[in-house]
């Protein structure tokens, strides 16, 4: 383990809108040392918990040390496995909580002995890669033994039981500890309960079939004795007329690992790799498709689970289509990804044009991605930018682990890429990630989808950098980061984007900000009441006190990207967009959008005004309708009324909610336009 000091060139590369393979390599070296420190901290902290003994923590540590000597490169690879990072961070936090006597385990936490026993799983994986002969006791997690970087053995048995991993002469096996099982037979049917799992024996003539948890076995009677072999475990059956008894002294399940652990085999599911090569540059991307790991990178986010061979083939095809786009159009980013992107966790397909992506600070190089939409022309570029986006979060997390960029403060802010108010750290992360996104689209042209995305995200980054600039909670390096991003992105605003694409980006950005305000900012009660009284008194302007709105997070705020989504749809699938405009209830197909939104994006501002007015006549209208109406009024030339609804939608919303009946929203906007706008 070493003290780490980023080189000047690596630091310059990290504080920029682009990616650099050498900087990534330095961050990986630092991450190795951080993981070693975590492992040591877990080892030391485990001395104080009784579960460490049965979990074999010290024995696993010694096995891990021996394996590292045999195969240092394999040890490093295993240590950098994102699942190992997630485990190490999780168990260290848990041991810290135990030491502080800070409460019982959370309902979704595995038993502590199982978490501590993960060290044995890591030691077994490294030893197998090193080709060592060994035997180690490991925990069973929900009927499976997960070996980091290799795969999992389905051994059944107790949910949180034990198993043994053994390697001899190049053959590796996983054998689950067994328990006694009893069988009673009455007539032709017999119920078997081995390790708590129900099975049914249905004799047919001289032979019978046993199905236990989906595993087929055969009972072959021989006089009064018979042998039951479920999953290789042997038991003796003694028969007396119609009654039988089974004594299973060694009820074990054994799985032999295939020679190539990526391959599936009886009882074994291998961790498969995605491998893509760009023929022109010969640049290769190799990463794990992790559909097996027990530790979620983002707790609560549903993943796809184990993919079928056909599903895996789809992911391989998508990456094969994406990788040449990155390698030839964005070579620096591709080289950086080839060094530091370690795994992808597949997520189920989301809503149309709302692909999901995520990452974790504890899992360097791991990206969670939903299945992409079936837009063949755009899929490679969309998948590529998703990887760049999330990988930049990984890079910034790696830098933050070495040196802080900000101090946490209690403020919350608008982030143009989120529905909810974000803390300062989220704003820094977003500015960093989306500066890379804007740079990506900048190189792909000024028209079409690329022109729209570039115009949208350069505007978003500029707005956030203005918020961050000179913020007192930034550290000196954090200020350097903001300054560098500012310097590199400022010239982009003079670069051309298609006129139509730029206009759509303006609509989308303004609508998001205004809708965010409508959801999360609230006009002080005294101010809103004074304005409502003045409105009811005859529409004369009231001398109400001008007060700043109050931030209260609305947990129901979602899909604030409605106009951006529709803009994308109008560009990449115009026929689909037109079909959606013909729908009476478009939200049934694309949640979060209204008929007025479609008219606005489609260029019919007058129709949009009428449709927004109709929607706001209903007391249950979307807060987003006020923002949309403001944009539509501005498009029709009513800039003052439009501005009050896009810059202070919470004012109109607050006043309207106090009135006994919904007001004419256009008249209210015109009236409020005479009020000072902050």
C-alpha positions as CSV (number, residue, x, y, z in Angstrom):
1,X,0.0,0.0,0.0
2,X,1.3,3.5,-0.9
3,X,0.7,7.1,-0.1
4,X,-1.0,8.5,-3.2
5,X,-0.3,11.9,-4.8
6,X,-2.0,12.6,-8.2
7,X,0.4,13.8,-10.8
8,X,-0.2,17.3,-12.1
9,X,-1.2,16.0,-15.5
10,X,-3.7,13.6,-13.9
11,X,-5.2,16.3,-11.8
12,X,-5.5,18.6,-14.8
13,X,-7.2,15.9,-16.7
14,X,-9.7,15.2,-13.9
15,X,-10.6,18.8,-13.6
16,X,-11.9,19.0,-17.1
17,X,-14.7,18.1,-19.4
18,X,-12.9,15.2,-21.0
19,X,-11.6,11.8,-19.7
20,X,-8.0,10.6,-19.7
21,X,-6.8,7.0,-19.4
22,X,-3.6,7.8,-17.4
23,X,-5.6,9.7,-14.8
24,X,-8.0,6.8,-14.6
25,X,-5.0,4.4,-14.0
26,X,-3.8,6.7,-11.1
27,X,-7.3,6.6,-9.6
28,X,-7.4,2.8,-9.8
29,X,-4.1,2.6,-8.0
30,X,-5.5,4.8,-5.2
31,X,-8.7,2.7,-5.1
32,X,-6.6,-0.4,-4.5
33,X,-5.0,1.2,-1.5
34,X,-8.4,2.4,-0.2
35,X,-9.8,-1.1,-0.5
36,X,-6.8,-2.5,1.4
37,X,-7.4,0.0,4.1
38,X,-11.0,-1.1,4.3
39,X,-10.1,-4.8,4.5
40,X,-7.7,-4.1,7.3
41,X,-10.3,-2.0,9.1
42,X,-12.8,-4.8,8.8
43,X,-10.3,-7.3,10.1
44,X,-9.5,-5.2,13.1
45,X,-13.1,-4.3,13.9
46,X,-14.2,-8.0,13.6
47,X,-12.0,-8.9,16.6
48,X,-14.7,-7.4,18.8
49,X,-17.7,-9.3,17.5
50,X,-18.5,-12.9,18.4
51,X,-19.6,-13.7,14.8
52,X,-16.1,-13.3,13.5
53,X,-15.0,-16.7,14.9
54,X,-17.6,-18.9,13.2
55,X,-17.2,-16.8,10.0
56,X,-13.5,-17.7,9.9
57,X,-12.3,-14.1,9.4
58,X,-8.7,-14.8,10.5
59,X,-8.5,-18.0,8.5
60,X,-9.8,-16.2,5.4
61,X,-7.3,-13.4,5.8
62,X,-4.4,-15.9,5.9
63,X,-5.7,-17.6,2.7
64,X,-6.0,-14.3,1.0
65,X,-2.4,-13.4,1.9
66,X,-1.2,-16.7,0.5
67,X,-3.2,-16.2,-2.7
68,X,-1.9,-12.7,-3.2
69,X,1.7,-14.0,-3.1
70,X,0.9,-16.6,-5.7
71,X,-1.1,-14.2,-8.0
72,X,-0.6,-10.5,-7.3
73,X,-2.4,-9.4,-10.5
74,X,-5.4,-11.7,-9.8
75,X,-5.6,-10.3,-6.2
76,X,-5.6,-6.7,-7.5
77,X,-8.4,-7.6,-10.0
78,X,-10.5,-9.2,-7.3
79,X,-9.9,-6.4,-5.0
80,X,-11.2,-3.9,-7.6
81,X,-14.3,-5.9,-8.3
82,X,-17.2,-3.5,-7.6
83,X,-19.0,-6.2,-5.5
84,X,-15.9,-6.3,-3.2
85,X,-16.1,-2.5,-2.9
86,X,-19.8,-2.6,-2.0
87,X,-19.3,-5.4,0.5
88,X,-16.2,-3.8,2.2
89,X,-18.0,-0.4,2.6
90,X,-21.2,-2.1,3.8
91,X,-19.6,-4.4,6.4
92,X,-17.3,-1.6,7.7
93,X,-20.3,0.7,8.3
94,X,-22.1,-2.1,10.0
95,X,-19.2,-2.9,12.3
96,X,-18.8,0.8,13.1
97,X,-22.5,0.8,14.0
98,X,-22.1,-2.3,16.2
99,X,-19.1,-0.8,17.9
100,X,-21.1,2.3,18.7
101,X,-24.1,0.2,19.9
102,X,-26.2,2.1,17.4
103,X,-29.1,-0.3,17.1
104,X,-30.0,-3.7,15.7
105,X,-29.5,-4.9,12.1
106,X,-31.8,-3.4,9.5
107,X,-34.6,-5.8,8.3
108,X,-33.0,-6.3,4.9
109,X,-29.4,-6.9,6.2
110,X,-28.0,-10.4,6.0
111,X,-26.8,-12.0,9.2
112,X,-23.5,-10.5,10.4
113,X,-21.8,-13.9,10.1
114,X,-22.7,-14.0,6.4
115,X,-21.3,-10.5,5.8
116,X,-18.1,-11.2,7.6
117,X,-17.9,-14.5,5.8
118,X,-17.7,-12.7,2.4
119,X,-14.0,-12.3,3.2
120,X,-13.8,-16.1,2.8
121,X,-15.6,-15.9,-0.5
122,X,-13.1,-13.3,-1.7
123,X,-10.2,-15.5,-0.5
124,X,-11.6,-18.5,-2.3
125,X,-12.0,-16.5,-5.6
126,X,-8.4,-15.2,-5.5
127,X,-7.1,-18.7,-4.6
128,X,-9.0,-20.3,-7.5
129,X,-7.6,-17.8,-10.0
130,X,-4.1,-18.4,-8.5
131,X,-4.5,-22.1,-9.1
132,X,-3.9,-23.0,-5.4
133,X,-5.0,-26.1,-3.6
134,X,-7.1,-25.1,-0.6
135,X,-10.2,-25.7,1.4
136,X,-12.2,-22.9,3.1
137,X,-15.6,-22.6,4.8
138,X,-17.9,-20.0,3.3
139,X,-21.4,-18.6,3.9
140,X,-24.4,-19.6,1.9
141,X,-26.5,-16.6,0.8
142,X,-30.1,-17.5,0.1
143,X,-29.2,-21.0,-1.2
144,X,-26.2,-19.8,-3.2
145,X,-22.4,-19.3,-2.8
146,X,-21.3,-16.2,-4.7
147,X,-17.6,-16.1,-5.6
148,X,-16.6,-12.5,-6.6
149,X,-15.5,-12.2,-10.2
150,X,-16.4,-15.8,-11.0
151,X,-20.1,-16.6,-10.4
152,X,-22.3,-18.5,-8.0
153,X,-23.0,-22.1,-7.1
154,X,-26.6,-23.0,-6.4
155,X,-26.3,-25.4,-3.5
156,X,-29.7,-25.0,-1.8
157,X,-29.9,-25.8,1.9
158,X,-30.4,-23.2,4.6
159,X,-30.9,-19.6,3.5
160,X,-27.9,-18.5,5.6
161,X,-26.1,-21.7,6.0
162,X,-22.5,-22.8,5.3
163,X,-20.6,-24.5,2.5
164,X,-17.1,-25.5,1.7
165,X,-15.1,-24.5,-1.3
166,X,-12.3,-26.9,-2.1
167,X,-9.7,-27.0,-5.0
168,X,-7.5,-30.0,-5.7
169,X,-5.4,-30.6,-8.8
170,X,-7.3,-28.0,-10.8
171,X,-10.8,-29.2,-9.8
172,X,-12.9,-26.8,-7.7
173,X,-16.1,-27.8,-5.9
174,X,-18.6,-26.1,-3.6
175,X,-20.3,-28.4,-1.1
176,X,-23.1,-27.2,1.1
177,X,-23.4,-28.4,4.7
178,X,-26.3,-30.7,5.1
179,X,-28.8,-31.5,7.8
180,X,-30.9,-34.5,8.7
181,X,-34.0,-35.1,6.7
182,X,-37.0,-37.3,7.5
183,X,-39.4,-39.0,5.0
184,X,-42.7,-40.6,5.9
185,X,-44.6,-42.5,3.3
186,X,-48.2,-43.5,3.4
187,X,-49.4,-45.3,0.3
188,X,-48.2,-44.0,-3.0
189,X,-47.1,-40.5,-1.9
190,X,-44.2,-39.5,0.3
191,X,-43.2,-36.1,1.6
192,X,-39.6,-35.3,2.1
193,X,-38.3,-32.3,4.0
194,X,-34.6,-31.9,3.6
195,X,-33.2,-28.7,5.1
196,X,-36.7,-27.4,5.3
197,X,-37.4,-27.7,1.5
198,X,-40.5,-29.7,0.6
199,X,-40.2,-32.4,-2.0
200,X,-42.7,-35.1,-3.1
201,X,-41.9,-38.7,-3.9
202,X,-44.4,-40.4,-6.2
203,X,-43.6,-44.1,-6.6
204,X,-44.3,-45.6,-10.0
205,X,-43.8,-49.3,-10.1
206,X,-40.3,-50.2,-8.9
207,X,-39.0,-46.7,-9.4
208,X,-40.0,-43.3,-8.1
209,X,-39.2,-39.8,-9.0
210,X,-38.2,-37.2,-6.3
211,X,-38.4,-33.5,-7.1
212,X,-36.9,-31.3,-4.4
213,X,-36.6,-27.6,-5.2
214,X,-36.6,-28.3,-8.9
215,X,-33.8,-30.9,-8.7
216,X,-34.6,-34.4,-10.1
217,X,-33.5,-37.5,-8.2
218,X,-34.4,-41.2,-8.4
219,X,-35.4,-43.7,-5.7
220,X,-34.4,-47.3,-6.7
221,X,-35.9,-49.8,-4.2
222,X,-33.8,-52.8,-3.5
223,X,-35.6,-55.1,-1.1
224,X,-36.1,-53.2,2.0
225,X,-33.3,-50.7,1.2
226,X,-33.2,-48.0,-1.4
227,X,-30.9,-45.1,-2.2
228,X,-32.1,-41.5,-2.6
229,X,-29.7,-39.2,-4.5
230,X,-31.0,-35.6,-4.6
231,X,-28.3,-33.3,-6.1
232,X,-25.6,-35.9,-5.3
233,X,-26.5,-36.3,-1.6
234,X,-26.9,-39.8,-0.4
235,X,-29.5,-41.1,2.0
236,X,-30.8,-44.5,3.1
237,X,-34.5,-45.5,2.8
238,X,-35.9,-48.4,4.9
239,X,-39.3,-49.6,3.9
240,X,-41.8,-51.5,6.0
241,X,-45.0,-52.1,4.0
242,X,-46.5,-48.8,3.0
243,X,-44.4,-46.9,5.5
244,X,-40.9,-45.7,5.0
245,X,-38.3,-43.8,6.9
246,X,-35.3,-41.9,5.5
247,X,-32.2,-41.1,7.5
248,X,-30.0,-38.7,5.6
249,X,-26.7,-38.5,7.6
250,X,-24.9,-36.5,4.9
251,X,-27.5,-34.4,3.0
252,X,-25.1,-32.3,0.9
253,X,-25.2,-30.6,-2.5
254,X,-22.0,-30.4,-4.4
255,X,-21.3,-28.2,-7.4
256,X,-18.2,-28.6,-9.5
257,X,-17.0,-25.4,-11.2
258,X,-16.6,-25.6,-15.0
259,X,-13.1,-25.2,-16.4
260,X,-14.2,-21.9,-17.8
261,X,-16.1,-20.3,-14.9
262,X,-17.8,-17.9,-17.2
263,X,-19.7,-20.9,-18.6
264,X,-22.8,-22.2,-16.9
265,X,-22.8,-25.8,-15.7
266,X,-24.9,-28.0,-13.4
267,X,-25.6,-25.9,-10.3
268,X,-23.2,-23.1,-11.5
269,X,-24.0,-19.7,-13.0
270,X,-20.9,-17.9,-14.4
271,X,-20.3,-14.2,-14.5
272,X,-20.2,-13.4,-18.2
273,X,-18.0,-10.7,-19.8
274,X,-19.0,-8.3,-22.5
275,X,-16.2,-8.0,-25.1
276,X,-16.3,-5.5,-27.9
277,X,-13.5,-4.6,-30.3
278,X,-13.4,-1.6,-32.7
279,X,-11.9,-2.9,-35.9
280,X,-10.5,0.5,-37.0
281,X,-8.6,1.3,-33.8
282,X,-8.3,-2.2,-32.4
283,X,-9.4,-0.7,-29.1
284,X,-11.1,-3.3,-26.9
285,X,-13.7,-3.0,-24.1
286,X,-14.0,-5.9,-21.7
287,X,-16.2,-5.7,-18.6
288,X,-18.4,-7.9,-16.4
289,X,-22.1,-8.1,-16.9
290,X,-23.0,-8.4,-13.3
291,X,-26.4,-10.1,-13.0
292,X,-25.5,-12.1,-9.9
293,X,-23.9,-9.9,-7.3
294,X,-25.6,-10.0,-3.9
295,X,-24.8,-6.4,-3.0
296,X,-26.9,-3.7,-4.8
297,X,-25.0,-0.7,-6.0
298,X,-28.1,1.4,-5.4
299,X,-30.3,-0.1,-2.7
300,X,-34.0,-0.2,-3.7
301,X,-33.3,0.0,-7.4
302,X,-34.8,-3.1,-9.1
303,X,-32.2,-4.9,-11.3
304,X,-32.9,-7.4,-14.1
305,X,-31.7,-10.4,-12.3
306,X,-30.1,-13.3,-14.1
307,X,-30.2,-12.8,-17.8
308,X,-31.1,-15.6,-20.2
309,X,-28.5,-16.4,-23.0
310,X,-30.7,-14.5,-25.4
311,X,-30.8,-11.5,-23.2
312,X,-27.1,-11.6,-22.7
313,X,-26.6,-11.7,-26.5
314,X,-28.7,-8.5,-26.8
315,X,-26.4,-6.7,-24.4
316,X,-23.4,-7.9,-26.3
317,X,-25.0,-6.7,-29.6
318,X,-25.8,-3.3,-28.1
319,X,-22.2,-2.9,-26.9
320,X,-20.8,-4.0,-30.2
321,X,-22.9,-1.3,-31.9
322,X,-21.9,1.3,-29.4
323,X,-18.2,0.7,-29.0
324,X,-17.1,1.8,-32.5
325,X,-19.1,5.0,-32.1
326,X,-17.1,5.8,-28.9
327,X,-13.7,4.5,-30.2
328,X,-13.8,6.5,-33.4
329,X,-15.8,9.6,-32.4
330,X,-14.7,9.9,-28.8
331,X,-11.3,8.2,-28.6
332,X,-10.1,9.8,-25.3
333,X,-13.3,8.7,-23.6
334,X,-13.1,5.2,-25.1
335,X,-9.5,4.7,-23.9
336,X,-10.5,5.9,-20.4
337,X,-13.5,3.5,-20.3
338,X,-11.3,0.6,-21.5
339,X,-9.1,1.1,-18.5
340,X,-11.6,1.9,-15.7
341,X,-15.1,0.6,-16.7
342,X,-15.3,-2.7,-14.8
343,X,-18.9,-3.9,-14.8
344,X,-22.4,-3.1,-15.9
345,X,-25.5,-4.1,-13.9
346,X,-28.5,-4.5,-16.2
347,X,-31.8,-2.8,-15.3
348,X,-35.2,-3.5,-16.8
349,X,-36.2,-1.2,-19.6
350,X,-37.8,1.9,-18.3
351,X,-40.3,4.3,-19.8
352,X,-40.0,5.5,-23.4
353,X,-36.9,7.8,-23.8
354,X,-36.4,7.7,-20.0
355,X,-33.4,5.4,-19.8
356,X,-32.1,4.9,-16.3
357,X,-28.5,4.9,-15.3
358,X,-26.8,5.0,-11.9
359,X,-23.5,4.5,-10.1
360,X,-22.2,4.2,-6.6
361,X,-19.2,5.8,-4.8
362,X,-18.5,2.4,-3.2
363,X,-18.3,0.6,-6.6
364,X,-15.6,2.2,-8.7
365,X,-16.1,1.4,-12.4
366,X,-19.6,0.0,-12.0
367,X,-22.4,1.4,-14.0
368,X,-26.1,0.4,-13.8
369,X,-27.9,0.8,-17.1
370,X,-31.5,0.0,-18.3
371,X,-32.1,-1.7,-21.5
372,X,-32.0,0.9,-24.3
373,X,-34.9,1.8,-26.5
374,X,-35.3,0.2,-29.9
375,X,-34.2,3.2,-31.9
376,X,-31.6,1.5,-34.1
377,X,-30.2,4.8,-35.5
378,X,-29.7,6.5,-32.1
379,X,-29.1,3.5,-29.8
380,X,-25.2,3.5,-30.1
381,X,-24.8,7.2,-29.4
382,X,-27.4,7.1,-26.5
383,X,-25.7,4.1,-24.9
384,X,-22.3,5.7,-25.3
385,X,-23.2,8.9,-23.6
386,X,-24.9,7.0,-20.8
387,X,-21.6,5.3,-20.1
388,X,-19.6,8.5,-20.3
389,X,-22.0,10.2,-18.0
390,X,-22.0,7.6,-15.2
391,X,-18.2,7.0,-15.6
392,X,-17.6,10.7,-14.9
393,X,-19.4,10.2,-11.6
394,X,-17.0,7.3,-10.8
395,X,-14.0,9.6,-11.6
396,X,-15.2,12.4,-9.4
397,X,-15.9,9.9,-6.6
398,X,-12.4,8.7,-6.9
399,X,-11.0,12.2,-6.7
400,X,-13.2,13.0,-3.7
401,X,-11.9,10.0,-1.8
402,X,-8.4,11.5,-2.1
403,X,-9.3,15.1,-1.4
404,X,-12.6,16.9,-0.6
405,X,-14.1,19.3,-3.1
406,X,-16.8,20.8,-0.8
407,X,-18.1,20.8,2.7
408,X,-21.7,19.7,3.2
409,X,-24.1,22.5,3.9
410,X,-27.8,22.6,4.5
411,X,-28.8,24.3,1.3
412,X,-30.8,22.6,-1.5
413,X,-30.7,23.7,-5.1
414,X,-32.4,23.3,-8.4
415,X,-30.5,20.8,-10.7
416,X,-31.7,20.9,-14.3
417,X,-31.4,17.1,-14.5
418,X,-33.3,16.1,-11.4
419,X,-36.9,16.3,-10.2
420,X,-35.9,16.9,-6.6
421,X,-33.9,19.6,-4.8
422,X,-30.3,18.6,-4.6
423,X,-27.6,19.3,-2.0
424,X,-24.3,21.1,-2.9
425,X,-22.5,17.8,-3.5
426,X,-25.2,16.7,-6.0
427,X,-24.8,19.9,-7.8
428,X,-21.0,19.5,-8.1
429,X,-21.4,15.9,-9.3
430,X,-24.0,16.9,-11.8
431,X,-22.0,19.8,-13.2
432,X,-19.0,17.5,-13.7
433,X,-21.0,14.7,-15.3
434,X,-23.1,16.8,-17.6
435,X,-20.2,18.9,-18.7
436,X,-18.9,15.6,-20.2
437,X,-22.3,14.9,-21.6
438,X,-22.4,18.3,-23.3
439,X,-18.9,17.8,-24.6
440,X,-19.9,14.4,-26.0
441,X,-22.8,15.8,-28.0
442,X,-20.8,18.9,-29.1
443,X,-18.6,16.6,-31.2
444,X,-21.5,15.0,-32.9
445,X,-22.9,17.9,-34.9
446,X,-25.2,20.9,-34.5
447,X,-28.4,19.4,-35.9
448,X,-30.8,16.7,-35.0
449,X,-30.6,15.0,-31.6
450,X,-26.9,15.9,-31.1
451,X,-27.7,19.6,-31.6
452,X,-30.6,19.5,-29.2
453,X,-28.7,17.6,-26.5
454,X,-25.7,19.9,-26.8
455,X,-27.8,23.1,-26.5
456,X,-29.8,21.6,-23.6
457,X,-26.8,20.5,-21.5
458,X,-24.5,23.4,-22.1
459,X,-27.3,25.6,-20.8
460,X,-27.8,23.4,-17.8
461,X,-24.2,23.3,-16.9
462,X,-23.8,27.0,-17.3
463,X,-26.8,27.6,-14.9
464,X,-25.3,25.3,-12.3
465,X,-21.8,26.7,-12.6
466,X,-23.3,30.1,-11.9
467,X,-24.8,28.8,-8.7
468,X,-21.6,27.1,-7.7
469,X,-19.2,29.9,-8.6
470,X,-17.7,31.4,-5.4
471,X,-19.9,29.3,-3.1
472,X,-18.3,29.4,0.4
473,X,-18.7,25.7,0.9
474,X,-16.3,24.8,-1.9
475,X,-12.8,23.8,-1.0
476,X,-9.9,25.4,-2.9
477,X,-9.7,22.4,-5.2
478,X,-13.5,22.5,-5.6
479,X,-13.2,26.2,-6.7
480,X,-10.5,25.1,-9.1
481,X,-12.8,22.5,-10.5
482,X,-15.7,25.0,-11.0
483,X,-13.3,27.5,-12.5
484,X,-11.9,25.1,-15.0
485,X,-15.3,23.7,-16.1
486,X,-16.4,27.3,-16.4
487,X,-13.5,28.3,-18.6
488,X,-13.8,25.2,-20.8
489,X,-17.6,25.4,-21.3
490,X,-18.0,29.2,-21.7
491,X,-16.9,29.3,-25.4
492,X,-19.5,26.6,-26.2
493,X,-22.3,29.2,-25.9
494,X,-20.9,30.9,-29.0
495,X,-20.9,27.7,-31.0
496,X,-23.9,27.1,-33.3
497,X,-26.7,24.7,-32.8
498,X,-29.6,24.2,-35.2
499,X,-32.2,26.9,-34.8
500,X,-35.0,24.5,-34.2
501,X,-32.9,22.3,-31.9
502,X,-31.8,25.4,-29.9
503,X,-35.4,26.5,-29.6
504,X,-36.5,23.1,-28.3
505,X,-33.7,23.1,-25.8
506,X,-34.8,26.5,-24.6
507,X,-38.4,25.3,-24.1
508,X,-37.2,22.2,-22.3
509,X,-34.8,24.0,-19.9
510,X,-37.2,26.8,-19.1
511,X,-40.1,24.4,-18.5
512,X,-38.0,22.1,-16.2
513,X,-36.9,25.0,-14.0
514,X,-40.4,26.5,-13.8
515,X,-42.0,23.2,-13.1
516,X,-39.4,22.5,-10.4
517,X,-40.3,25.9,-8.8
518,X,-44.0,25.1,-9.0
519,X,-43.5,21.9,-7.1
520,X,-40.9,22.8,-4.5
521,X,-41.2,26.6,-3.9
522,X,-44.1,27.9,-1.9
523,X,-45.3,31.5,-1.7
524,X,-45.5,32.6,2.0
525,X,-49.1,32.4,3.2
526,X,-49.4,36.1,4.1
527,X,-48.2,37.2,0.6
528,X,-50.5,34.8,-1.2
529,X,-53.5,35.7,0.9
530,X,-53.0,39.4,0.3
531,X,-52.8,38.9,-3.4
532,X,-55.8,36.6,-3.4
533,X,-57.9,39.2,-1.5
534,X,-56.8,41.9,-4.0
535,X,-57.8,39.7,-6.9
536,X,-61.2,39.0,-5.4
537,X,-61.7,42.6,-4.7
538,X,-61.8,43.5,-8.3
539,X,-58.4,42.8,-9.8
540,X,-56.7,46.0,-8.7
541,X,-53.0,45.5,-7.9
542,X,-52.5,44.9,-4.1
543,X,-49.8,46.4,-2.1
544,X,-48.8,42.9,-0.8
545,X,-45.4,42.5,0.8
546,X,-42.9,41.0,-1.6
547,X,-41.4,37.9,0.1
548,X,-39.1,35.2,-1.0
549,X,-40.7,31.8,-1.5
550,X,-40.1,28.9,0.9
551,X,-38.5,25.7,-0.2
552,X,-40.5,22.6,0.8
553,X,-39.6,19.4,-1.1
554,X,-42.6,17.9,-2.9
555,X,-42.2,14.1,-2.8
556,X,-44.8,13.8,-5.6
557,X,-42.7,15.8,-8.1
558,X,-41.7,13.5,-11.0
559,X,-41.2,13.4,-14.7
560,X,-40.2,17.1,-14.9
561,X,-38.4,16.3,-18.1
562,X,-41.7,16.1,-20.1
563,X,-40.8,18.7,-22.7
564,X,-37.3,17.4,-23.1
565,X,-38.7,13.9,-23.7
566,X,-41.2,15.2,-26.3
567,X,-38.5,17.2,-28.0
568,X,-36.4,14.1,-28.4
569,X,-39.3,12.1,-29.6
570,X,-40.1,14.8,-32.2
571,X,-36.5,14.6,-33.5
572,X,-35.9,10.8,-33.6
573,X,-39.4,9.5,-34.2
574,X,-41.5,12.2,-35.8
575,X,-44.3,9.8,-36.8
576,X,-44.5,8.5,-33.3
577,X,-44.7,12.1,-32.0
578,X,-47.5,12.9,-34.5
579,X,-49.4,9.8,-33.4
580,X,-49.1,10.8,-29.8
581,X,-50.5,14.2,-30.6
582,X,-53.6,12.5,-31.9
583,X,-54.2,10.8,-28.6
584,X,-56.8,12.2,-26.2
585,X,-54.9,11.0,-23.2
586,X,-51.2,10.9,-24.2
587,X,-50.1,10.4,-20.6
588,X,-51.5,6.8,-20.9
589,X,-48.6,6.1,-23.3
590,X,-46.0,8.6,-22.1
591,X,-46.5,9.3,-18.4
592,X,-46.2,13.0,-17.3
593,X,-47.1,14.6,-20.6
594,X,-50.3,16.5,-21.6
595,X,-52.0,17.4,-24.8
596,X,-50.9,21.0,-24.3
597,X,-47.3,20.0,-24.0
598,X,-47.5,18.2,-27.4
599,X,-49.0,21.3,-29.0
600,X,-46.2,23.5,-27.5
601,X,-43.4,21.2,-28.7
602,X,-45.1,20.8,-32.0
603,X,-45.0,24.5,-32.7
604,X,-48.7,25.4,-32.2
605,X,-48.4,27.9,-29.3
606,X,-52.0,29.3,-29.7
607,X,-53.5,25.8,-29.4
608,X,-51.2,25.2,-26.5
609,X,-52.5,28.3,-24.6
610,X,-56.1,27.1,-25.1
611,X,-55.3,23.5,-23.9
612,X,-53.4,24.7,-20.9
613,X,-56.3,27.0,-19.9
614,X,-58.6,24.0,-20.2
615,X,-56.4,21.9,-18.0
616,X,-56.0,24.7,-15.4
617,X,-59.8,25.1,-15.2
618,X,-59.7,21.8,-13.3
619,X,-58.6,22.1,-9.7
620,X,-56.4,19.0,-10.0
621,X,-54.2,20.4,-12.9
622,X,-50.5,19.6,-13.0
623,X,-48.3,22.3,-11.5
624,X,-46.4,21.9,-14.8
625,X,-49.4,23.4,-16.6
626,X,-48.6,26.8,-15.2
627,X,-45.0,26.5,-16.6
628,X,-46.3,25.4,-19.9
629,X,-48.8,28.2,-20.1
630,X,-46.1,30.7,-19.4
631,X,-44.0,29.4,-22.3
632,X,-47.0,29.3,-24.7
633,X,-47.9,32.9,-23.8
634,X,-44.3,34.0,-24.4
635,X,-44.4,32.2,-27.8
636,X,-47.5,34.1,-28.6
637,X,-45.9,37.5,-27.8
638,X,-47.2,38.0,-24.3
639,X,-43.8,38.1,-22.8
640,X,-44.7,39.8,-19.5
641,X,-47.5,37.4,-18.6
642,X,-45.4,34.5,-19.8
643,X,-42.4,35.5,-17.8
644,X,-44.3,35.7,-14.5
645,X,-45.4,32.1,-15.0
646,X,-42.0,30.8,-16.0
647,X,-40.0,32.8,-13.4
648,X,-42.5,32.7,-10.5
649,X,-45.1,30.0,-11.2
650,X,-45.4,29.3,-7.5
651,X,-47.0,32.7,-7.1
652,X,-49.9,32.0,-9.5
653,X,-50.2,28.5,-8.1
654,X,-50.4,29.8,-4.5
655,X,-53.0,32.5,-5.3
656,X,-55.2,30.1,-7.4
657,X,-55.3,27.6,-4.6
658,X,-56.7,30.2,-2.2
659,X,-59.6,31.1,-4.5
660,X,-63.0,29.4,-4.2
661,X,-63.0,28.6,-8.0
662,X,-60.1,28.3,-10.4
663,X,-59.3,31.8,-11.9
664,X,-58.8,32.5,-15.6
665,X,-55.1,31.6,-15.7
666,X,-54.2,34.0,-18.5
667,X,-56.0,36.9,-16.8
668,X,-54.2,36.1,-13.5
669,X,-50.9,35.9,-15.3
670,X,-51.4,39.3,-16.8
671,X,-52.4,40.8,-13.5
672,X,-49.4,39.3,-11.7
673,X,-47.1,40.6,-14.4
674,X,-47.4,44.0,-12.8
675,X,-46.0,42.5,-9.6
676,X,-42.2,42.7,-9.1
677,X,-40.6,39.5,-10.3
678,X,-37.6,38.2,-8.3
